[in-house]
Amino acid sequence: MTSAEITLSAETLEAIARRAAELVLAQTSGRGSPWLTRREAAAYLGLPVSRLEKDRQIPCHRDRGRVLYHHDELDAHFLTRGR
């Protein structure tokens, strides 16, 4: 496999960053469901999935074998833990 180097202007890099921020905002601004799967919650929190599986303090909801996490509950849980 070969590697390639790409040089971007500051303007192009800024445009890419702006678009990425828009996409992230669109996904987290209430346009989608506030419910996350275990894998999505782990990615959202920047934690390994195994941590969510083992940590019984992180709020979750179980529904017929599925484990779901709510954005607001995750945010509140980790905000209060820092105090």
C-alpha positions in Angstrom: 0.0 0.0 0.0 1.3 3.4 -0.8 0.8 6.6 1.0 0.0 10.0 -0.5 0.4 13.5 0.9 -2.2 16.2 0.2 -1.6 19.8 0.8 -4.6 21.9 1.6 -4.9 25.7 1.8 -6.1 27.2 5.0 -9.3 28.2 3.4 -10.0 24.6 2.2 -9.2 23.2 5.6 -11.5 25.7 7.2 -14.3 24.8 4.8 -13.9 21.1 5.6 -13.9 21.8 9.3 -17.0 24.0 9.0 -18.9 21.3 7.1 -17.9 18.6 9.6 -19.2 20.8 12.4 -22.4 21.3 10.6 -22.9 17.5 10.1 -22.1 16.8 13.8 -24.6 19.6 14.9 -27.3 18.2 12.6 -26.9 14.8 14.2 -27.0 16.0 17.8 -29.4 18.9 17.6 -32.7 17.0 18.0 -33.2 16.2 14.3 -32.6 12.5 15.1 -33.6 10.3 17.9 -32.2 11.1 21.4 -31.8 7.3 22.0 -28.5 5.6 21.3 -27.4 2.0 21.0 -24.5 0.8 23.2 -22.0 1.3 20.4 -23.4 4.8 19.6 -23.3 5.8 23.2 -19.7 4.6 23.6 -18.7 6.7 20.5 -20.7 9.7 21.8 -18.9 9.5 25.2 -15.5 8.5 23.8 -15.4 5.3 25.9 -14.9 1.7 25.0 -18.1 -0.4 24.6 -16.8 -2.6 27.4 -16.9 0.2 29.9 -20.6 0.7 29.2 -21.2 -3.0 29.5 -19.5 -3.1 32.9 -20.3 0.2 34.5 -23.7 -0.1 36.3 -23.8 3.6 37.2 -24.2 4.8 33.7 -28.0 5.2 33.1 -29.5 2.9 30.5 -32.8 1.4 29.6 -33.4 -2.3 28.7 -36.0 -3.3 26.2 -36.3 -7.0 25.1 -32.6 -7.6 25.1 -31.7 -4.2 23.7 -29.8 -1.6 25.8 -30.5 2.0 25.0 -29.0 5.2 26.3 -30.6 8.7 26.2 -28.4 11.7 25.3 -29.7 13.9 28.1 -29.2 11.2 30.8 -25.7 10.6 29.6 -24.9 14.3 29.6 -26.4 14.8 33.1 -24.6 11.7 34.5 -21.2 12.8 33.4 -21.7 16.4 34.3 -22.6 15.5 37.9 -19.7 13.1 38.3 -17.2 15.9 37.7 -18.4 17.7 40.8 
